[in-house]
Amino acid sequence: MNLAEMLGYADIQQLSRIADVYRCECNGHSKHELIQSILATVGRNDVFEEQIGRLRLEDMRFLSTIIFESRNSFSLEELVAKVQQSRFGIEPDQPEPAGEMPAKGRKKRGKPERKQEPAAAWQSPRETILRFKHQGWLFNGHSGVHRYLFQVPEDLKMRFKESMRRKFAERLVYTGEPPAYRDEQHLLADDIRRFLHYVHHYDVPLTSDGSMYKRSVQQLTELLGVREELPKGGWRFGYGRKFKEYPSRMSLLYDYCYFAKWLDESGPVLALTPAGLERLQSAEREETAKLYRFWIRLYKGAIPNLQALVGWIDSLADRWVTAESLKQVLTPFIKPFYYDSEEAIFEQRIVAMMLHLGLLRVGESEEGEVVLRMTAGGRSAVAGVRVEDGDRIALS
């Protein structure tokens, strides 16, 4: 529903609070006058842009996750979780997580220190939700099972997205088409077939934990369309079952085949299941949208707002743009994951993987800057795939 319809279902107390926020001058005892005054005021671009301009960074992160959701209804618990995910520092007056803060007088070990949100800007999640409700951006359901759900007006959702997109675009550096660029559309799908062919025709011994030996991994890197270096130790977790043992793209490819039940790891050698053999013998190619959906579900545990970040890249990189300017715009919306910094997540976990999935083209401008642009297939996949909050892949 749009704003006008939701205002019609709202009670006069909420309408009065919304009217106060927008300083509407009307008869506060008339529901009709309140609705008309609110619609007229909110409909003015200068008023709406002023409200957007007042948003704090964590509010914009919260809004970002909502506007790229396919659904419009959320429980209170879901909204509280989204608000909490939008805060990347430790909140004031909250207990310190065990193992993260050092004892007084001791040197901190383990996870690196992260920037904290300013204490003065802190509100409880419920206070943030209530503030959005008073601004007319969230409404309670009006009947049946929706009575205890919060809803976002569809027209406001579109205006939020367009307003934020304009603000982001002002800081971006757009360029012409580079002299050369990489485009890996369909390459990952072709490599899935190469991988299944390799497993079927060669003995691939497994270690005690069910992983391929380095020799097999090296042979595969030479067969696949994109060559990657083997992991060189250090921490590697959170981005797939085999992320620790295999290079990033190969790990994604392997996990895709595993979760599709095409691989059998139960014996001393890796083998194809009957479903895997049937898939190998089929002439069908994996669709970009299916691979993209799997990647979102696999990486969502480490990057909860990944779908929103990809949505912004899709919206902002509809033409060639420098990767550096896009990184500067989006890194404030990326929460570090253990030793992965915001920049590393943007470059290695998002942009690089979007290239491998065929969602992005990546090139180099005549000035030597890295530039990128969404592919037509990538835009279609991003527009057509939505993953719900709980729809993530368990790695255990």
C-alpha positions in Angstrom: 0.0 0.0 0.0 1.0 3.6 -0.5 1.2 6.3 2.1 -2.3 7.7 1.5 -3.8 4.3 2.1 -1.8 3.6 5.3 -2.8 7.1 6.6 -6.4 6.2 6.1 -6.0 3.1 8.4 -4.0 5.0 11.0 -5.7 6.2 14.2 -5.9 9.9 14.9 -3.2 9.8 17.6 -0.6 8.6 15.1 -1.8 11.1 12.5 -1.4 13.9 15.1 2.2 12.8 15.9 3.1 12.6 12.2 1.5 16.1 11.7 3.6 17.4 14.5 6.8 16.1 13.0 6.0 17.9 9.7 4.6 21.0 11.4 1.3 20.7 9.6 -1.2 23.5 10.3 -4.6 21.9 10.3 -7.5 20.9 12.5 -6.0 18.3 14.8 -9.5 16.8 15.5 -10.3 16.1 11.9 -8.8 12.9 10.5 -9.5 14.0 7.0 -7.7 17.3 7.4 -4.8 15.6 9.1 -4.4 13.2 6.2 -4.7 15.8 3.5 -2.2 18.1 5.3 0.3 15.3 5.8 0.1 14.2 2.2 0.6 17.8 1.0 3.6 18.4 3.2 5.3 15.0 2.7 4.7 15.4 -1.1 6.9 18.5 -1.2 10.4 17.5 -2.2 12.1 20.1 -0.1 10.4 18.8 3.1 11.1 15.1 2.2 14.8 15.9 1.4 15.2 17.8 4.6 13.9 14.7 6.6 16.3 12.5 4.7 19.2 14.9 5.2 18.7 14.7 9.0 19.2 11.0 9.1 22.1 9.6 11.0 24.4 7.1 9.4 22.9 4.1 11.3 19.4 5.3 10.2 20.5 5.3 6.6 21.9 1.8 7.0 18.6 0.7 8.5 16.6 2.3 5.7 19.0 0.7 3.2 18.1 -2.8 4.3 14.4 -2.1 4.2 14.2 -0.5 0.7 15.9 -3.5 -1.0 13.5 -6.0 0.7 10.9 -7.5 -1.6 8.3 -7.6 1.2 6.8 -4.6 3.0 5.8 -6.2 6.3 8.1 -6.8 9.3 7.6 -8.0 12.8 8.9 -5.9 15.7 11.6 -8.5 16.3 12.8 -8.3 12.7 12.9 -4.5 12.8 14.8 -4.6 16.1 17.4 -7.0 14.5 17.8 -4.7 11.5 18.4 -1.7 13.7 20.9 -3.6 15.7 22.7 -4.7 12.5 22.9 -1.1 11.4 25.2 -0.3 14.4 28.8 -1.2 13.9 30.1 -0.1 17.3 29.3 -1.2 20.9 26.3 0.7 22.2 26.4 2.7 25.4 24.9 1.1 28.5 25.1 -2.4 26.9 27.0 -5.3 28.5 30.4 -5.8 26.8 30.6 -8.9 24.7 32.7 -11.6 26.4 36.1 -12.0 24.8 35.9 -8.7 22.7 36.9 -6.0 25.2 40.2 -6.2 27.1 40.4 -6.2 30.8 41.6 -2.9 32.3 45.3 -2.5 32.2 45.7 -5.4 29.7 46.7 -5.4 26.1 43.8 -6.5 23.9 44.3 -9.6 21.9 42.3 -11.4 19.2 39.9 -9.3 17.1 41.2 -5.9 16.0 39.6 -2.8 17.5 36.7 -1.4 15.5 35.4 2.1 15.4 32.5 2.7 17.7 29.3 4.8 17.0 29.2 8.1 18.9 27.5 7.7 22.2 25.5 10.9 21.8 23.8 9.5 18.7 22.7 6.3 20.4 19.0 5.3 20.7 17.5 2.0 21.6 16.2 0.0 18.6 12.6 0.4 19.8 13.1 4.2 20.1 14.4 4.2 16.5 11.4 2.3 15.3 9.1 4.6 17.2 10.8 7.6 15.6 10.3 6.2 12.1 6.7 5.5 13.0 6.1 9.1 14.1 7.6 10.3 10.8 5.1 8.2 8.9 7.6 5.8 7.5 6.4 2.8 9.4 2.8 1.8 10.1 1.1 -1.0 12.1 -0.9 -3.5 10.1 -4.6 -2.8 10.2 -6.3 -6.3 10.3 -5.9 -10.0 10.9 -2.5 -11.5 11.0 -0.9 -8.2 9.8 -2.1 -6.3 12.9 1.2 -6.9 14.7 3.4 -6.3 11.7 5.0 -3.0 10.6 4.6 -1.9 7.0 6.5 0.5 4.8 4.5 2.6 2.3 5.5 1.5 -1.2 5.7 5.0 -2.6 7.9 6.2 0.2 10.2 3.2 -0.2 10.8 4.3 -3.8 11.3 7.9 -2.8 13.8 6.8 -0.1 15.8 4.8 -2.7 15.8 7.6 -5.3 16.8 10.3 -2.8 19.6 8.2 -1.4 20.7 7.2 -4.9 21.0 10.9 -5.9 23.0 11.8 -2.8 25.4 8.9 -3.4 25.7 9.6 -7.2 26.9 13.2 -6.4 30.0 11.7 -4.9 30.8 9.2 -7.6 33.2 9.6 -10.5 31.7 8.4 -13.8 33.8 7.7 -16.8 33.6 6.6 -20.4 34.1 3.0 -21.6 37.6 1.8 -20.7 39.9 0.5 -23.5 39.7 -3.0 -22.1 37.6 -4.8 -19.4 37.0 -8.2 -17.9 33.6 -9.8 -18.4 33.1 -13.3 -16.9 29.5 -13.9 -17.8 28.7 -17.6 -18.0 32.3 -18.5 -17.2 31.4 -19.8 -13.7 28.6 -21.9 -15.1 31.0 -23.4 -17.7 33.5 -24.1 -14.9 30.9 -26.0 -12.9 30.7 -28.4 -15.8 34.5 -28.6 -16.0 34.6 -29.4 -12.3 32.0 -32.1 -12.5 33.8 -33.6 -15.5 37.1 -33.6 -13.6 35.6 -35.3 -10.5 33.9 -37.9 -12.7 37.0 -38.8 -14.8 39.8 -38.6 -12.3 40.5 -39.9 -8.9 40.3 -37.0 -6.4 41.5 -38.3 -3.0 40.2 -36.6 0.1 41.9 -35.8 3.3 40.5 -36.9 6.7 38.3 -33.8 6.9 36.9 -34.4 3.4 38.9 -31.8 1.5 40.8 -32.2 -1.7 44.6 -32.3 -1.5 46.6 -29.3 -2.8 47.7 -31.2 -5.9 44.1 -31.7 -7.0 43.3 -28.1 -6.2 46.3 -26.9 -8.3 45.2 -29.1 -11.2 41.8 -27.7 -11.0 43.1 -24.1 -11.1 44.7 -24.9 -14.4 41.6 -26.3 -15.9 39.1 -23.7 -14.8 38.5 -20.5 -16.7 39.8 -18.2 -13.9 43.1 -19.1 -12.2 43.4 -18.4 -8.5 46.3 -18.7 -6.1 46.0 -21.2 -3.3 45.2 -19.9 0.2 48.4 -19.1 2.0 47.3 -19.7 5.6 45.9 -17.3 8.0 42.2 -17.0 9.0 39.6 -18.0 6.4 36.1 -18.6 7.5 32.5 -17.4 7.2 32.2 -17.4 3.4 31.6 -21.1 2.7 32.2 -24.7 3.8 35.5 -25.0 1.9 36.6 -21.4 2.1 39.5 -22.3 4.3 41.0 -24.9 2.0 40.2 -23.5 -1.5 40.5 -20.1 -3.3 37.5 -17.9 -3.1 35.9 -18.6 -6.5 36.7 -22.3 -6.4 35.2 -22.4 -2.9 32.0 -20.9 -4.2 31.9 -23.3 -7.1 32.6 -26.4 -4.9 30.0 -25.4 -2.3 27.4 -24.8 -5.0 27.9 -28.3 -6.3 27.9 -29.7 -2.7 24.6 -28.1 -1.7 23.1 -29.1 -5.0 23.8 -32.7 -3.8 26.0 -33.4 -6.8 29.1 -34.4 -4.7 29.7 -37.5 -2.5 32.4 -36.9 0.1 31.7 -40.1 2.1 34.5 -42.2 0.5 38.3 -41.9 0.2 37.9 -40.1 -3.1 35.5 -37.4 -4.2 32.7 -38.7 -6.5 29.6 -37.6 -8.2 26.2 -38.6 -6.8 23.6 -40.0 -9.3 22.2 -36.4 -9.4 25.7 -35.1 -10.1 26.2 -37.5 -13.0 22.8 -36.6 -14.4 23.7 -32.9 -14.2 27.0 -33.6 -16.0 25.2 -35.4 -18.8 22.7 -32.6 -19.2 23.3 -29.9 -21.7 21.7 -27.3 -19.4 23.8 -24.4 -18.1 23.4 -22.9 -14.7 21.5 -19.6 -14.7 23.2 -16.5 -13.5 20.2 -15.8 -11.2 20.6 -19.2 -9.5 24.3 -18.7 -8.9 23.7 -15.2 -7.6 21.0 -16.4 -5.2 23.3 -19.1 -3.9 26.1 -16.6 -3.3 23.8 -14.2 -1.4 22.6 -17.0 0.8 26.2 -18.3 1.4 27.7 -14.9 2.2 24.7 -13.5 4.1 26.0 -14.8 7.5 29.2 -12.8 7.2 27.6 -9.8 5.4 24.0 -9.5 6.6 23.2 -6.5 4.4 24.8 -8.0 1.3 21.6 -7.8 -0.7 21.3 -4.1 0.0 24.9 -3.5 -0.9 24.5 -5.3 -4.2 21.3 -3.4 -4.8 23.2 -0.1 -4.4 26.0 -1.2 -6.8 23.3 -2.2 -9.3 21.6 1.2 -8.9 24.8 3.3 -9.0 27.0 1.3 -11.5 24.5 1.4 -14.4 27.3 3.1 -16.3 31.1 3.0 -15.9 32.1 4.3 -12.5 35.5 4.3 -10.7 35.7 1.6 -8.1 37.4 3.9 -5.7 34.6 6.5 -5.6 32.0 3.7 -5.2 34.0 2.2 -2.4 34.1 5.5 -0.6 30.3 5.8 -0.8 29.5 2.2 0.3 32.1 1.3 2.9 30.3 3.2 5.6 27.5 0.7 5.1 29.8 -2.4 5.4 30.4 -3.9 8.8 33.9 -5.4 9.2 33.9 -9.2 9.7 36.6 -10.3 12.1 39.9 -9.5 10.3 38.1 -8.5 7.0 38.0 -4.7 6.9 35.3 -2.7 5.1 37.6 -2.1 2.2 38.6 -5.8 1.9 34.9 -6.9 2.0 34.0 -4.4 -0.7 36.9 -5.3 -3.0 37.4 -9.1 -2.4 34.1 -10.4 -1.1 31.6 -8.3 -3.1 33.1 -6.7 -6.3 35.5 -9.6 -7.1 32.7 -12.2 -6.6 30.2 -10.1 -8.6 32.7 -10.2 -11.4 33.1 -14.0 -11.1 29.3 -14.3 -11.1 29.0 -12.3 -14.3 27.2 -9.4 -12.6 29.9 -6.9 -13.1 32.4 -5.9 -15.8 35.7 -4.6 -14.4 38.2 -2.6 -16.5 40.9 0.0 -16.3 40.4 3.6 -17.5 43.0 5.4 -19.6 44.1 7.2 -16.4 44.8 3.8 -14.8 41.8 3.7 -12.5 39.8 0.6 -11.9 36.3 1.1 -13.2 33.2 -1.1 -13.2 29.7 -1.4 -14.6 26.8 -3.8 -14.2 26.2 -6.3 -17.0 22.7 -6.6 -18.5 22.5 -10.2 -17.2 23.6 -9.0 -13.8 20.9 -6.3 -13.6 18.3 -8.8 -14.6 19.5 -11.3 -11.9 19.6 -8.7 -9.1 16.2 -7.4 -10.0 14.7 -10.9 -10.0 16.2 -12.4 -6.9 15.2 -11.6 -3.3 16.5 -13.6 -0.3 14.7 -13.3 3.0 16.6 -12.6 6.3 16.4 -16.2 7.5 17.2 -17.8 4.1 20.9 -18.3 4.6 23.1 -21.4 4.2 24.3 -23.1 7.4 28.0 -23.9 7.0 28.3 -26.5 9.8 
